[in-house]
Amino acid sequence: MEDVDAAGLDFWSFVALANRRLAQEYGFRHQLATEVLLTLNRASDLVTYDLEAAVHRPRGRSWSAFRLLFVVWLAGPLEPTSAARLTGMSRAAVSNLVKSLVADGLLDRVPDERDGRSVQLSLTEAGREEMVSVFREHNEREFGWTNALTETEQRILVMLLGKLITSREEFGTRSRR
């Protein structure tokens, strides 16, 4: 095992180290797969943290709360199960968020007219106003992140990520839905 000065590693030198050690010391064959997913996860973490820290936390909201409000804003009214599927969150996480967002006056939770056992989530007027306001700032921040890529590169990235997402069922991956 090679000696490593961990304090001198940055993300990219760690990825190179991981590739080298995984292949040479452990005999793993798919270093590029590891590199792709390490990079994808790092990019996702950086963007999510930045959007939450710069846009949502100053307004007293979490990233999860924004995701739920965003889905209900654009697709609602909808059942919590549909909201969970569209946000990628568990049904329990959505249920917990709904309680606080209803208490904050941003969401309405009303019995479903067709199925009395279910409820429908929709934004209140205050919720709509907040989403229009917050998304203006959020969208400008998104543009700042994606502006490093040309429009064509952005479309290719969306296409490639879509391919990763839709091909996952070929090898029995797990997901929340």
C-alpha positions as CSV (number, residue, x, y, z in Angstrom):
1,M,0.0,0.0,0.0
2,E,1.4,3.4,-1.0
3,D,1.9,6.2,1.5
4,V,-0.4,9.1,0.8
5,D,-0.2,12.7,2.1
6,A,-4.0,13.0,2.6
7,A,-3.6,16.7,3.6
8,G,-2.2,17.4,0.1
9,L,-5.1,15.7,-1.7
10,D,-7.8,17.7,-3.5
11,F,-10.8,16.1,-5.1
12,W,-9.2,15.4,-8.5
13,S,-6.0,14.0,-7.0
14,F,-8.1,11.8,-4.7
15,V,-10.0,10.5,-7.8
16,A,-6.6,9.7,-9.5
17,L,-5.4,8.0,-6.3
18,A,-8.6,6.0,-6.0
19,N,-8.4,4.8,-9.6
20,R,-4.8,3.8,-9.2
21,R,-5.2,2.0,-5.9
22,L,-8.5,0.3,-6.8
23,A,-6.8,-1.2,-9.9
24,Q,-3.3,-1.9,-8.7
25,E,-3.9,-3.0,-5.1
26,Y,-7.4,-4.4,-5.2
27,G,-7.8,-5.5,-8.8
28,F,-11.1,-3.7,-9.5
29,R,-11.7,-3.3,-13.2
30,H,-14.2,-0.5,-13.5
31,Q,-12.2,2.6,-12.4
32,L,-14.0,4.8,-15.0
33,A,-17.3,3.9,-13.5
34,T,-16.0,4.9,-10.1
35,E,-14.6,8.2,-11.5
36,V,-17.9,9.0,-13.2
37,L,-20.0,8.4,-10.1
38,L,-17.6,10.1,-7.8
39,T,-17.7,13.2,-10.1
40,L,-21.4,13.0,-10.5
41,N,-22.0,12.8,-6.7
42,R,-19.5,15.7,-6.1
43,A,-21.1,17.9,-8.7
44,S,-24.6,17.1,-7.3
45,D,-23.4,17.8,-3.7
46,L,-21.7,21.1,-4.6
47,V,-24.7,22.4,-6.5
48,T,-27.3,21.3,-3.9
49,Y,-25.3,22.8,-1.1
50,D,-24.8,26.0,-2.9
51,L,-28.4,26.4,-3.8
52,E,-29.5,25.6,-0.3
53,A,-27.0,27.8,1.4
54,A,-27.3,30.8,-1.0
55,V,-31.0,30.8,-1.7
56,H,-33.1,28.6,0.5
57,R,-31.6,28.6,4.0
58,P,-31.6,32.5,4.2
59,R,-35.3,32.2,3.6
60,G,-35.7,29.6,6.4
61,R,-36.2,26.7,4.1
62,S,-34.4,23.4,3.5
63,W,-33.5,22.0,0.1
64,S,-36.1,19.3,0.7
65,A,-38.8,21.8,1.5
66,F,-38.0,23.7,-1.7
67,R,-38.2,20.5,-3.8
68,L,-41.6,19.7,-2.3
69,L,-42.9,23.2,-2.8
70,F,-41.5,23.3,-6.4
71,V,-43.3,20.0,-7.3
72,V,-46.6,21.1,-5.8
73,W,-46.2,24.6,-7.4
74,L,-45.8,23.2,-10.9
75,A,-47.7,19.9,-10.8
76,G,-50.2,20.3,-8.0
77,P,-52.6,19.7,-6.6
78,L,-51.4,16.2,-6.0
79,E,-51.4,13.4,-3.5
80,P,-48.5,13.0,-1.2
81,T,-47.5,9.7,-2.9
82,S,-47.2,11.5,-6.2
83,A,-45.2,14.3,-4.5
84,A,-42.8,11.7,-3.0
85,R,-42.3,10.1,-6.4
86,L,-41.7,13.4,-8.2
87,T,-39.3,14.8,-5.5
88,G,-37.4,11.5,-5.1
89,M,-38.2,11.6,-1.3
90,S,-39.8,9.0,0.8
91,R,-43.5,9.2,1.6
92,A,-42.6,9.7,5.3
93,A,-40.2,12.6,4.5
94,V,-43.0,14.3,2.4
95,S,-45.5,13.7,5.3
96,N,-43.1,15.4,7.8
97,L,-42.4,18.3,5.5
98,V,-46.1,18.8,4.8
99,K,-46.8,19.3,8.5
100,S,-44.3,22.2,8.8
101,L,-45.2,23.8,5.4
102,V,-48.9,23.7,6.3
103,A,-48.1,25.3,9.7
104,D,-46.1,28.0,7.8
105,G,-49.1,28.7,5.6
106,L,-47.5,27.7,2.4
107,L,-49.3,24.4,1.7
108,D,-52.9,23.3,2.0
109,R,-53.7,19.7,2.8
110,V,-57.3,18.9,1.9
111,P,-59.2,15.6,1.7
112,D,-59.4,14.2,-1.8
113,E,-62.9,14.6,-3.2
114,R,-62.7,11.3,-5.0
115,D,-61.1,9.3,-2.2
116,G,-61.9,10.3,1.3
117,R,-58.9,8.4,2.7
118,S,-56.4,10.4,0.7
119,V,-55.4,14.1,0.7
120,Q,-54.4,16.6,-2.0
121,L,-51.5,19.0,-1.5
122,S,-51.7,22.5,-3.1
123,L,-50.0,25.8,-2.6
124,T,-51.7,28.6,-0.7
125,E,-51.5,32.0,-2.2
126,A,-48.6,32.8,0.2
127,G,-46.9,29.6,-1.1
128,R,-47.3,30.7,-4.7
129,E,-45.9,34.1,-4.0
130,E,-43.0,32.6,-2.2
131,M,-42.2,30.2,-5.0
132,V,-42.3,32.9,-7.7
133,S,-40.0,35.0,-5.6
134,V,-37.6,32.2,-4.5
135,F,-37.4,30.6,-7.9
136,R,-36.4,33.8,-9.5
137,E,-33.2,33.8,-7.3
138,H,-32.9,30.0,-7.6
139,N,-33.0,30.1,-11.4
140,E,-30.4,32.8,-11.6
141,R,-28.1,30.7,-9.4
142,E,-28.8,27.6,-11.7
143,F,-27.8,29.7,-14.6
144,G,-24.6,30.7,-12.9
145,W,-23.7,27.0,-12.5
146,T,-24.7,25.9,-16.0
147,N,-23.3,28.9,-17.8
148,A,-19.9,27.2,-17.7
149,L,-21.3,24.9,-20.4
150,T,-22.6,25.9,-23.9
151,E,-26.2,25.3,-24.6
152,T,-25.2,22.2,-26.6
153,E,-23.1,20.9,-23.8
154,Q,-26.0,21.4,-21.4
155,R,-28.4,19.4,-23.7
156,I,-25.8,16.7,-24.0
157,L,-25.4,16.5,-20.2
158,V,-29.1,16.3,-19.7
159,M,-29.3,13.5,-22.4
160,L,-26.4,11.6,-20.7
161,L,-27.9,11.9,-17.2
162,G,-31.2,10.8,-18.6
163,K,-29.6,7.8,-20.1
164,L,-28.0,6.9,-16.7
165,I,-31.4,7.3,-15.0
166,T,-33.4,5.3,-17.5
167,S,-30.9,2.5,-17.9
168,R,-30.6,1.8,-14.1
169,E,-33.4,-0.8,-14.2
170,E,-31.3,-3.1,-16.4
171,F,-29.3,-4.2,-13.4
172,G,-31.9,-4.2,-10.7
173,T,-31.2,-0.9,-8.9
174,R,-33.3,0.3,-6.0
175,S,-35.0,3.7,-5.9
176,R,-37.8,5.4,-4.0
177,R,-39.7,5.3,-7.3
